[in-house]
Amino acid sequence: MKNTKPIKVKNCFIREAGNPKGEGGCARIVSFFLALLVLFLPAAPAAAQWIEYLRDEDGTVFSYHKKLNIDKKNEKHIVQVLGKENISDAGREKYLQSLKQKGLPAAAYKQLSRKMFLCEIDCREKRIRKASLTAYDTNGKVIFSGENPSPEWEPILSDSTGEALQKSVCK
């Protein structure tokens, strides 16, 4: 059996395949994330619930769930988005190379198939903050699950996947 230790990212332990119980407060966000999925997946066919906003040159498909939470209080326009990336074979190879170049472990991601994320977009200020990410393998098994307990707002970069998402949800 493979011995894996929790990885600590920004004061939060994340769950890996070898750490199914998780550590720290991440179990809460994973539970919240799964509850959101249950709420978002009622009667309509799954494909009808997701809106494609980008198809990468390597064939990876980016989409978001059509049910958005929009906060327009105090002249803000904050959109909470549940997003999904269906990773192509070429996209997986590109991701593996990126991990290796950064000196990060890549073995667990050899079967990467899909990533689900929760983020908020400030439409007025063109900023994004990422709350959670879960990566799945080709069998639907969780490879990685993590939260960012106090995400910082980051500017949305031009010609990025974030900009494509922002343009799609901030209409």
VENGIUR-V408590 format. One line per field, one symbol per residue. psi: psi as a letter, one per 30 degrees, with the letter a starting at -180 (. if undefined). A space follows every 50 residues. Layout:
psi=???
//
This chain:
psi=kkjklkkkjhhkklklegiffllagfeeeeeeeeeeeeefhcelkeeffk kkfkjlfgfkkkllkfjkkkjglhglikkkkjlkjjkleeeeeeeeeeee efglkfefgfgkekkklklkkjeefhlkkkelkkklafggkkekklljfi kkkkkkkkhleeeeeeeefh.
//
